[in-house]
């Protein structure tokens, strides 16, 4: 049972090259951290002295480093949904190849797992376990979680008791901020999918030679 108050600041990792092209789930891809203004804005909107956690995937490590919230505690159960044998493939390619599992998956895409992967319902349960454990361990603290669209939607599903379908209807953009608090009255969603703050012009100037 959760006690006290915990403030979760969820940040989705920076963009990856496979986005919209290939299924990447658990594939350990690097990400693009070149948008300096976005990272300065993100850092300005996050609380100092927070407990910082991330998944085990490189894209959350690189994002946390670029924000300035590293080192972080590694929580593998905050990873993106695993797509098993479909990792690295495209949806069009799977259709063209006549993958025998595809039809069953699209009939119930949130409860059916890809071959060798996991369903979104399973993601919700593993994220729930992490959120509940850390909300007790760090009660009345701020937690910055650098994670993935799937794990952030799972956290929203836990907080709002959303069905998988409704949770997946929530947009979670790269480098967006989602804020979810837990207190004595239960969960409270403070913000969803906020873009980074505008970075002050002075912060963007190169250092003097």
C-alpha positions in Angstrom: 0.0 0.0 0.0 1.4 3.4 -1.0 1.7 6.1 1.7 2.8 9.7 1.8 3.1 11.7 -1.4 5.4 11.0 -4.4 5.7 13.2 -7.4 6.6 11.4 -10.7 8.1 13.4 -13.5 8.0 11.2 -16.6 10.2 12.1 -19.6 10.1 10.2 -22.8 13.6 9.6 -24.4 15.0 11.6 -27.4 14.1 10.5 -31.0 15.5 7.4 -32.5 16.3 6.7 -36.2 13.8 3.7 -36.4 10.8 5.7 -35.3 7.9 5.2 -37.8 10.1 2.9 -39.9 10.8 -0.2 -37.9 9.5 -1.8 -34.7 12.1 -1.2 -32.0 10.6 -2.0 -28.6 13.5 -3.6 -26.6 16.0 -3.1 -29.4 18.9 -1.1 -27.8 19.1 2.0 -30.1 20.9 5.2 -29.6 19.0 8.5 -29.8 19.4 12.0 -31.2 20.4 14.4 -28.4 21.4 17.3 -30.6 18.5 19.6 -29.7 20.3 21.5 -27.0 17.5 24.0 -26.5 15.1 21.2 -25.7 17.3 19.7 -23.1 18.0 23.0 -21.4 14.2 23.6 -21.3 13.6 20.1 -19.9 16.2 20.6 -17.2 14.6 23.9 -16.2 11.2 22.2 -15.8 12.5 19.4 -13.6 13.0 19.6 -9.8 16.5 19.7 -8.4 17.5 16.9 -6.0 15.1 14.4 -7.4 15.5 10.6 -7.4 16.3 9.7 -11.0 15.4 6.4 -12.6 15.5 5.1 -16.1 15.1 1.9 -18.1 18.2 -0.2 -19.0 18.1 0.9 -22.7 20.7 3.2 -24.1 18.2 5.8 -25.3 17.2 6.6 -21.8 20.8 6.7 -20.6 21.7 9.2 -23.3 18.6 11.3 -22.7 19.2 11.4 -18.9 22.8 12.4 -19.5 21.8 15.2 -21.9 19.3 16.6 -19.4 21.9 16.4 -16.6 20.0 13.7 -14.6 22.6 11.0 -14.6 23.6 8.8 -12.8 20.2 7.2 -12.5 18.9 4.1 -10.9 18.3 1.5 -13.6 14.8 -0.1 -13.6 14.5 -2.6 -16.5 10.8 -2.9 -15.9 10.4 0.7 -17.1 11.4 -0.5 -20.6 9.3 -0.2 -23.7 7.0 -3.0 -24.7 9.0 -6.0 -26.1 8.0 -7.1 -29.6 10.0 -10.3 -29.6 10.5 -11.7 -33.1 9.1 -8.6 -34.7 11.9 -6.3 -33.4 13.6 -4.6 -36.4 10.8 -5.5 -38.8 8.2 -3.1 -40.3 4.5 -3.6 -40.1 4.3 -3.5 -43.9 7.0 -6.1 -44.1 5.2 -8.4 -41.7 2.0 -8.1 -43.7 3.8 -8.8 -47.0 5.5 -11.8 -45.5 2.1 -13.2 -44.4 3.2 -13.5 -40.7 0.8 -16.0 -39.2 0.6 -14.2 -35.9 -0.2 -10.7 -37.2 -4.0 -11.1 -37.7 -4.5 -12.3 -34.1 -2.4 -9.5 -32.8 -4.4 -6.8 -34.6 -7.7 -8.3 -33.5 -6.6 -7.6 -29.8 -3.4 -5.5 -30.0 -3.3 -4.7 -26.3 -3.9 -8.1 -24.8 -2.2 -10.4 -27.4 1.6 -10.6 -27.3 3.8 -10.7 -30.4 5.7 -13.9 -30.8 8.4 -14.0 -28.2 7.3 -10.5 -26.9 4.8 -9.2 -24.4 1.3 -7.6 -24.5 0.7 -4.0 -23.4 -1.3 -5.4 -20.5 1.9 -7.1 -19.3 3.7 -3.8 -19.6 1.1 -2.1 -17.4 1.6 -4.7 -14.7 5.4 -4.5 -14.6 5.3 -0.7 -14.6 2.7 -0.8 -11.8 5.0 -2.9 -9.7 7.9 -0.4 -10.1 5.7 2.7 -9.5 4.1 1.2 -6.4 7.5 0.1 -5.0 9.3 3.4 -5.6 6.3 5.5 -4.4 6.7 3.8 -1.0 10.5 3.8 -1.0 10.7 7.5 -1.9 7.4 8.8 -0.4 7.2 12.6 -0.4 10.0 12.9 -2.9 10.3 13.8 -6.5 11.1 11.0 -9.0 12.3 11.8 -12.5 11.7 8.8 -14.7 13.3 8.8 -18.1 11.3 6.1 -20.0 9.4 5.3 -23.1 6.0 6.0 -24.6 4.7 2.5 -23.6 5.8 2.7 -20.0 4.6 6.3 -19.6 1.2 5.3 -21.0 1.2 2.3 -18.6 1.8 4.7 -15.7 -1.1 6.8 -16.8 -3.2 3.6 -17.1 -2.3 2.8 -13.4 -3.0 6.3 -12.2 -6.3 6.8 -14.0 -7.4 3.2 -14.1 -7.6 3.4 -17.9 -8.3 0.5 -20.2 -5.4 -0.4 -22.5 -7.2 1.1 -25.4 -7.7 4.5 -23.7 -4.2 4.6 -22.4 -2.9 4.1 -26.0 -5.0 7.0 -27.2 -2.7 9.4 -25.1 0.0 11.1 -27.1 3.5 10.8 -25.6 6.0 12.7 -27.7 9.8 12.5 -27.5 11.2 14.7 -24.8 7.8 15.4 -23.5 7.0 15.7 -19.7 4.2 13.9 -17.9 3.6 14.6 -14.2 1.7 12.2 -12.0 1.5 12.6 -8.2 0.4 10.2 -5.5 -0.9 11.3 -2.1 -3.3 10.4 0.6 -6.3 10.9 -1.7 -4.8 8.7 -4.4 -3.4 9.6 -7.8 -3.5 13.0 -9.5 -2.4 13.7 -13.0 -0.9 17.2 -13.2 0.3 17.3 -16.8 0.5 15.1 -19.9 2.8 15.3 -22.9 4.1 18.8 -22.1 6.8 20.1 -24.5 10.1 21.3 -23.1 10.1 24.9 -21.8 11.6 27.5 -24.1 15.3 27.8 -23.2 16.6 31.2 -22.3 18.5 32.9 -25.1 21.5 33.4 -22.8 21.7 29.6 -22.1 22.0 28.9 -25.8 24.9 31.2 -26.5 28.2 29.4 -27.0 30.7 29.9 -24.1 33.3 32.6 -24.7 36.6 31.5 -26.2 
